[in-house]
Amino acid sequence: MHTKGPWTHNNYGQVFCSKDKTPIATVWNSRQSNDENDANANLIVAAPELLEALDGVTQFMKLTGLKVPEKIDHILTKAKGV
């Protein structure tokens, strides 16, 4: 199970839990621009909300009889570590 969001990051590429400041990751690569490092941190910060949204859409699809694309099932399995 991952650390519950929301997550945030600072100007030093440190990603942490907004609520209790639990460290999640450090995103910094000297070979990348600051903009690229910041974009990577933004993507990581969005991960809990993206996972929750994708899981919700998947549950809705299953409840309404729609087929969930295999790629979505694969991504959810990967994200959940199942």
Number of C-alpha atoms within 10 A of each C-alpha: 7 9 12 12 15 14 23 20 22 11 10 13 20 15 22 22 18 15 11 8 12 13 15 17 15 16 18 17 11 7 8 10 11 15 9 14 19 19 14 14 24 17 11 20 22 14 16 18 14 13 15 12 12 16 15 12 13 19 14 13 14 12 10 9 9 11 10 14 10 9 9 13 14 12 13 17 11 10 14 11 9 8
